[in-house]
Amino acid sequence: MISEIIYKYLSNEASEQEIQTLFEWIDASEENKKQFINLKKTWAITSLSEDFSSETIPVISIKKKNKLTTFLKFASVFLVLFGLAKLAFNYSQKTASSKEIVLELADGSSELITSNNQSKVVNDKGDLIAKKFPDQIVYFGKVQDQEVVYNTLKIPYGKRFKLQLSDGTVVNLNSGTTLKYPEQFGVNGKRNVYLTGEAFFEVAKDKTHPFIVHANKVEVEVLGTKFNVSAYPENPTVNSTLIEGSIQMAEVENKSNAVLLVPNQMATWQNNSKKITTKFVDTSIYAAWTKGDIAFKDTPFSTIAKIIERTYDVKIINENSDLARQNFTGSIKISESSVENILELLKRDTPFNYAIKENTITITNIP
């Protein structure tokens, strides 16, 4: 019976009760633990030949300083999240406004985008400007250049939002992101938006009106394409990853400091050195969040912790040096996972203690 459960577990088909039974069996003896680890390693090695972005079982590996890559003691630290899931991790101590998406209008007024927010916006002439929905806003029309006004959307931690600009460009906004954009683009000139945080753009093609994303000290200019820009203020870099088409990243104060990207390339701007570097990447990792997933490849725990903070609206303080030195590869289904799931499963590989107070999680060493 236990062999059947192990097979189902590694195949991502085990029920929550079966997973619990398996964990109890593993903890019952050292022999059981060794047997499971050997089976898991064989399974994981077989899975390594699969492409990361495919729909197969995600393999999770861990890299420690000055050591060869070793597989996790329990390979599916994040795979189990698909089977466990839906445990609540809801901090209600914050005010309602800090949890809601805020739309700041050009006239200085603000409104909250809530679950029952659905309305139409018209101008003085009765022309339709926008339709507002709980999960997105769709804009329409153009105006004379001198009439262009800017709105600002602020997305809090723990939420994501979709925006369709008046030219048809679709923008997915990640947690902790602010985007300043024209309510309606002008009939002439460039299409400028201003980003702090992370957004995935599907830009409507318009050769006569270049689309420019202003992020930190760089500009990303396109004509029509799909790309991701990550420009969180706490990071010393700005990353732009190209999915389709062509984009150029350039320094605002020195336009000659620029690179032109081809699909599957990522450009990285270094704030300190003012250098822009490029490399080829697996773009599915950088677009995963738009589909409700968190994906990472050979990523330090410190980076993963920041992603978890933004995604689940928590604060993580890590005082465990072993955990800080480890890199991970894997994926998490956001809607089916909780922070507590992740922490409990990580503990099986790297023992640590943690304490939760309001929305702050402190990770410490075991005495």
Backbone torsions as a table, in degrees:
resi	resn	phi	psi	omega
1	MET	NA	-42.3	-176.9
2	ILE	-67.2	-33.4	178.6
3	SER	-64.5	-36.3	177.9
4	GLU	-65.9	-39.8	178.7
5	ILE	-66.0	-40.6	178.8
6	ILE	-60.6	-44.4	178.9
7	TYR	-60.7	-45.5	179.8
8	LYS	-65.2	-37.1	179.2
9	TYR	-62.6	-49.5	-179.2
10	LEU	-69.4	-21.6	177.1
11	SER	-89.7	3.2	-179.0
12	ASN	62.5	37.2	-179.1
13	GLU	-122.4	-0.6	-176.9
14	ALA	-76.0	144.3	176.2
15	SER	-78.5	169.3	178.7
16	GLU	-61.0	-40.3	179.1
17	GLN	-65.3	-39.5	179.5
18	GLU	-67.2	-37.7	177.6
19	ILE	-63.2	-42.2	178.6
20	GLN	-62.8	-41.5	177.8
21	THR	-61.5	-42.6	179.3
22	LEU	-62.4	-45.4	-179.6
23	PHE	-62.5	-38.7	178.1
24	GLU	-65.5	-38.5	177.7
25	TRP	-65.3	-42.0	179.4
26	ILE	-62.2	-42.4	-176.9
27	ASP	-75.4	-10.2	-175.1
28	ALA	-71.0	-29.7	-178.7
29	SER	-160.8	158.9	177.1
30	GLU	-67.5	-33.5	179.2
31	GLU	-63.9	-43.8	177.1
32	ASN	-60.9	-41.5	-179.1
33	LYS	-62.9	-45.0	179.4
34	LYS	-63.2	-40.9	-179.5
35	GLN	-62.6	-43.7	179.7
36	PHE	-65.3	-42.6	-179.3
37	ILE	-60.9	-42.5	179.2
38	ASN	-63.6	-43.8	178.2
39	LEU	-63.8	-42.0	-179.1
40	LYS	-64.8	-40.7	-179.9
41	LYS	-63.5	-42.3	177.6
42	THR	-59.9	-44.5	179.2
43	TRP	-63.2	-45.2	-177.1
44	ALA	-65.0	-41.8	180.0
45	ILE	-61.9	-40.4	177.4
46	THR	-62.4	-39.3	-176.3
47	SER	-72.8	-19.9	-175.3
48	LEU	-62.8	-22.3	-178.6
49	SER	-76.8	-11.2	-178.8
50	GLU	-80.9	150.2	177.2
51	ASP	-67.6	139.6	-175.4
52	PHE	-59.4	-35.0	-173.9
53	SER	-87.1	0.0	-178.5
54	SER	-75.8	176.4	-177.4
55	GLU	-92.2	27.3	178.9
56	THR	-90.7	-178.8	-178.5
57	ILE	-66.0	127.5	179.0
58	PRO	-72.4	129.5	178.7
59	VAL	-92.5	132.8	-177.7
60	ILE	-113.9	122.2	-180.0
61	SER	-121.7	164.1	-177.7
62	ILE	-134.7	135.4	179.1
63	LYS	-115.7	127.4	178.2
64	LYS	-111.2	153.6	-176.2
65	LYS	-58.3	129.3	176.5
66	ASN	64.2	22.1	177.0
67	LYS	-132.3	155.2	173.9
68	LEU	-69.2	160.9	178.9
69	THR	-60.8	131.1	175.2
70	THR	-121.7	146.4	-179.3
71	PHE	-79.1	150.1	179.5
72	LEU	-59.1	144.5	179.9
73	LYS	-56.2	-37.2	173.8
74	PHE	-123.8	96.1	-164.0
75	ALA	-51.6	-37.5	-174.8
76	SER	-93.8	51.7	179.1
77	VAL	-54.5	-37.8	177.9
78	PHE	-100.3	-22.0	177.1
79	LEU	-60.3	-37.8	-178.0
80	VAL	-62.8	-22.5	-179.0
81	LEU	-60.0	-29.0	179.7
82	PHE	-68.1	-28.9	-177.8
83	GLY	-94.6	-33.1	179.4
84	LEU	-75.9	-103.8	166.6
85	ALA	74.6	161.4	173.6
86	LYS	62.8	29.9	169.1
87	LEU	-87.3	134.3	-174.0
88	ALA	-74.0	141.5	174.0
89	PHE	-140.3	72.1	-168.5
90	ASN	-113.8	113.9	177.8
91	TYR	-96.6	115.1	-175.4
92	SER	-101.2	7.7	-175.2
93	GLN	-74.0	-23.6	-177.9
94	LYS	-76.5	159.7	178.8
95	THR	-71.8	156.2	-177.0
96	ALA	-62.0	-37.8	-175.9
97	SER	-64.0	-35.0	-179.2
98	SER	-70.5	-16.1	-180.0
99	LYS	-92.8	-13.6	-172.9
100	GLU	-99.1	155.0	173.8
101	ILE	-75.4	131.9	-176.5
102	VAL	-111.8	130.7	174.5
103	LEU	-109.1	114.9	177.1
104	GLU	-98.7	121.5	-176.8
105	LEU	-87.1	164.4	-176.9
106	ALA	-62.8	-26.5	-178.9
107	ASP	-82.1	3.0	178.2
108	GLY	96.1	-11.7	178.9
109	SER	-80.2	160.7	-179.2
110	SER	-132.3	154.4	174.3
111	GLU	-146.0	154.1	179.6
112	LEU	-94.2	138.2	174.6
113	ILE	-93.8	104.9	-175.5
114	THR	-112.7	177.5	-176.1
115	SER	-65.2	-21.9	179.6
116	ASN	-107.0	17.3	-179.3
117	ASN	-85.0	109.7	175.8
118	GLN	-151.0	116.6	-175.0
119	SER	-159.8	171.6	176.1
120	LYS	-115.6	148.5	177.3
121	VAL	-119.0	128.3	179.1
122	VAL	-125.1	158.0	177.4
123	ASN	-92.0	-172.5	-177.1
124	ASP	-62.3	-24.3	-178.9
125	LYS	-89.2	-3.8	-178.5
126	GLY	87.9	6.2	178.4
127	ASP	-76.1	141.3	-179.9
128	LEU	-72.3	125.0	178.3
129	ILE	-101.6	-41.6	-175.8
130	ALA	-158.2	157.3	169.8
131	LYS	-119.3	129.1	-178.2
132	LYS	-107.4	132.2	178.4
133	PHE	-126.4	166.2	-179.8
134	PRO	-59.3	-31.3	-174.9
135	ASP	-115.0	1.5	179.0
136	GLN	-166.5	163.0	173.1
137	ILE	-126.6	135.3	179.4
138	VAL	-118.4	122.3	-179.4
139	TYR	-103.8	158.2	-178.2
140	PHE	-137.5	156.2	166.5
141	GLY	83.6	169.7	176.7
142	LYS	-130.6	162.1	178.0
143	VAL	-134.8	170.0	172.7
144	GLN	-63.6	147.9	-173.2
145	ASP	-53.5	-40.3	-177.9
146	GLN	-70.8	-9.1	-179.4
147	GLU	-101.4	3.1	-179.0
148	VAL	-68.1	127.7	176.4
149	VAL	-126.4	153.4	-174.1
150	TYR	-111.1	135.1	169.5
151	ASN	-105.7	164.4	179.4
152	THR	-133.7	128.9	175.7
153	LEU	-105.9	131.7	178.2
154	LYS	-119.3	117.6	-177.7
155	ILE	-102.8	119.1	-178.4
156	PRO	-75.4	168.1	172.1
157	TYR	-58.5	142.9	177.5
158	GLY	90.7	-1.1	-179.2
159	LYS	-135.7	158.6	173.8
160	ARG	-133.7	162.3	-175.3
161	PHE	-153.7	153.2	178.8
162	LYS	-116.7	141.9	-178.0
163	LEU	-133.9	130.7	172.0
164	GLN	-111.0	115.2	-178.0
165	LEU	-75.2	167.9	-172.2
166	SER	-67.1	-16.4	177.1
167	ASP	-89.5	-1.6	-178.2
168	GLY	98.6	-6.9	177.1
169	THR	-64.1	133.8	179.0
170	VAL	-105.4	131.1	-178.9
171	VAL	-125.5	122.1	171.2
172	ASN	-95.1	126.5	-177.1
173	LEU	-107.6	127.5	-178.4
174	ASN	-86.1	171.8	-179.6
175	SER	-58.8	143.4	177.8
176	GLY	69.0	33.4	-174.9
177	THR	-117.4	144.8	173.5
178	THR	-124.6	130.8	177.6
179	LEU	-128.4	125.3	174.1
180	LYS	-102.9	127.5	-171.2
181	TYR	-149.2	156.3	177.1
182	PRO	-70.1	135.7	173.8
183	GLU	-59.8	-40.4	171.6
184	GLN	-141.9	133.8	178.4
185	PHE	-70.1	156.6	176.6
186	GLY	-77.8	164.2	-178.9
187	VAL	-75.8	-19.9	179.2
188	ASN	-126.8	175.9	173.9
189	GLY	77.4	-168.0	-175.6
190	LYS	-92.3	162.0	177.6
191	ARG	-102.4	101.8	-175.1
192	ASN	-104.9	133.9	170.6
193	VAL	-133.0	158.4	-174.1
194	TYR	-127.6	121.6	-170.7
195	LEU	-118.1	133.6	165.3
196	THR	-128.0	117.5	-175.2
197	GLY	118.9	-138.0	-176.4
198	GLU	-136.4	136.5	179.1
199	ALA	-148.4	148.3	174.9
200	PHE	-110.4	122.6	-173.8
201	PHE	-108.7	135.2	167.6
202	GLU	-119.2	93.7	-168.4
203	VAL	-83.9	130.0	175.8
204	ALA	-68.0	134.6	-176.8
205	LYS	-70.3	132.6	178.1
206	ASP	-163.4	92.5	-173.4
207	LYS	-62.8	-27.3	-177.2
208	THR	-86.8	-8.0	-179.5
209	HIS	-133.3	83.7	179.9
210	PRO	-56.3	143.2	179.5
211	PHE	-99.5	126.9	-175.7
212	ILE	-126.6	125.8	174.2
213	VAL	-100.3	117.2	176.8
214	HIS	-92.6	120.0	-176.8
215	ALA	-140.6	113.4	-178.9
216	ASN	59.5	-122.3	-176.6
217	LYS	-106.5	18.9	178.6
218	VAL	-129.2	162.8	174.3
219	GLU	-123.8	138.2	174.3
220	VAL	-112.6	115.8	-174.4
221	GLU	-111.5	135.3	-177.9
222	VAL	-142.1	166.8	172.0
223	LEU	-110.2	-41.2	176.6
224	GLY	-172.3	116.5	-171.4
225	THR	-172.8	178.3	173.7
226	LYS	-122.2	127.5	-178.3
227	PHE	-159.0	160.6	179.2
228	ASN	-115.7	139.5	175.4
229	VAL	-125.8	128.2	176.6
230	SER	-118.8	116.3	-175.6
231	ALA	-142.9	57.4	177.7
232	TYR	-72.2	138.6	-174.5
233	PRO	-62.9	-26.9	-179.3
234	GLU	-78.2	-11.0	-179.5
235	ASN	-92.9	143.2	179.8
236	PRO	-82.4	7.8	-177.2
237	THR	-134.7	162.8	168.4
238	VAL	-124.2	125.7	-179.3
239	ASN	-112.6	135.2	174.2
240	SER	-127.7	122.4	-175.4
241	THR	-115.4	124.7	-174.6
242	LEU	-95.9	126.7	177.4
243	ILE	-96.0	-51.2	-179.4
244	GLU	-137.2	153.3	173.1
245	GLY	84.3	-140.8	-177.6
246	SER	-149.9	138.6	176.2
247	ILE	-138.0	158.4	176.0
248	GLN	-124.2	130.6	173.1
249	MET	-106.0	130.2	-178.0
250	ALA	-139.6	150.0	174.4
251	GLU	-71.4	135.3	-176.9
252	VAL	-61.0	-43.4	-175.0
253	GLU	-87.4	-5.2	179.6
254	ASN	-148.4	85.8	-172.8
255	LYS	-63.8	-18.7	177.6
256	SER	-73.9	-18.7	175.2
257	ASN	-84.6	85.8	-171.7
258	ALA	-146.5	155.6	174.2
259	VAL	-133.8	147.8	177.1
260	LEU	-107.8	126.9	-176.0
261	LEU	-100.1	149.5	169.7
262	VAL	-111.0	163.1	-178.7
263	PRO	-52.5	143.9	-179.4
264	ASN	74.9	15.5	174.3
265	GLN	-109.0	151.4	173.7
266	MET	-124.2	132.5	174.7
267	ALA	-102.8	137.6	-179.8
268	THR	-124.2	123.3	176.1
269	TRP	-96.2	127.5	177.3
270	GLN	-98.9	117.4	-177.5
271	ASN	-59.4	-42.3	-174.8
272	ASN	-71.8	-49.1	-176.0
273	SER	-86.9	-15.3	-176.2
274	LYS	61.2	27.9	177.5
275	LYS	-99.3	148.2	174.8
276	ILE	-116.6	121.1	178.9
277	THR	-115.8	159.1	179.9
278	THR	-131.5	154.2	173.7
279	LYS	-159.2	157.2	175.5
280	PHE	-83.7	138.7	-175.1
281	VAL	-137.8	167.5	170.2
282	ASP	-83.3	102.1	-172.5
283	THR	-66.6	-20.2	-179.8
284	SER	-62.2	-28.2	179.2
285	ILE	-65.9	-40.6	-173.7
286	TYR	-84.5	-13.0	177.0
287	ALA	-104.5	-3.9	-174.4
288	ALA	-59.4	-36.7	-175.5
289	TRP	-62.7	-26.7	179.1
290	THR	-69.9	-16.3	179.0
291	LYS	-105.1	10.9	177.8
292	GLY	85.1	20.3	179.9
293	ASP	-120.1	157.0	166.5
294	ILE	-112.1	124.1	179.6
295	ALA	-126.0	143.1	179.3
296	PHE	-151.0	150.7	-177.5
297	LYS	-136.5	116.5	-178.5
298	ASP	50.7	47.9	-173.2
299	THR	-104.5	133.7	178.5
300	PRO	-62.6	149.9	179.3
301	PHE	-59.7	-33.9	-179.9
302	SER	-59.5	-38.9	178.1
303	THR	-71.0	-42.6	178.5
304	ILE	-61.4	-39.2	179.9
305	ALA	-60.7	-40.8	179.2
306	LYS	-65.7	-38.6	178.1
307	ILE	-64.0	-43.2	178.9
308	ILE	-63.5	-40.0	179.0
309	GLU	-57.8	-48.1	-178.0
310	ARG	-69.7	-40.2	-175.3
311	THR	-69.1	-40.5	-174.2
312	TYR	-107.7	4.0	177.6
313	ASP	58.5	54.8	177.4
314	VAL	-133.1	170.6	174.1
315	LYS	-118.1	126.8	-179.9
316	ILE	-114.1	125.2	174.4
317	ILE	-113.3	112.6	-177.1
318	ASN	-103.4	117.4	177.6
319	GLU	-112.8	14.8	179.9
320	ASN	-100.2	109.6	-174.4
321	SER	-67.3	-34.3	179.0
322	ASP	-63.6	-45.6	179.4
323	LEU	-63.9	-36.9	-178.3
324	ALA	-64.9	-25.8	-176.8
325	ARG	-89.3	-3.3	-172.8
326	GLN	-96.6	145.2	174.8
327	ASN	-109.6	150.1	-177.2
328	PHE	-132.4	152.2	170.9
329	THR	-129.3	129.6	-179.3
330	GLY	167.9	-166.5	-179.7
331	SER	-149.9	155.2	-178.7
332	ILE	-132.3	133.4	172.8
333	LYS	-87.7	111.1	-171.1
334	ILE	-59.5	-46.9	-174.7
335	SER	-69.3	-18.4	-176.5
336	GLU	-108.5	13.1	-174.6
337	SER	-134.4	157.1	174.4
338	SER	-132.3	162.5	179.1
339	VAL	-60.9	-39.3	180.0
340	GLU	-63.5	-39.0	174.1
341	ASN	-53.4	-51.3	-174.9
342	ILE	-62.0	-46.5	-178.4
343	LEU	-63.2	-45.1	-178.5
344	GLU	-63.4	-37.4	-179.7
345	LEU	-74.9	-37.3	176.8
346	LEU	-63.1	-33.6	-179.2
347	LYS	-61.1	-26.0	-178.5
348	ARG	-68.9	-24.4	178.2
349	ASP	-97.6	-46.6	-178.5
350	THR	-121.3	98.5	-175.9
351	PRO	-58.7	132.9	175.7
352	PHE	-158.5	163.6	172.0
353	ASN	-104.1	153.3	172.9
354	TYR	-146.5	152.2	178.6
355	ALA	-131.3	141.5	-179.9
356	ILE	-114.7	124.4	175.3
357	LYS	-131.9	114.2	-172.5
358	GLU	54.1	-117.8	-178.7
359	ASN	-108.4	20.8	179.5
360	THR	-110.8	130.0	179.3
361	ILE	-114.1	123.7	178.6
362	THR	-111.4	120.3	179.8
363	ILE	-101.0	127.8	-177.5
364	THR	-131.5	169.4	175.8
365	ASN	-75.4	154.9	173.5
366	ILE	-81.4	127.1	-177.9
367	PRO	-56.8	NA	NA
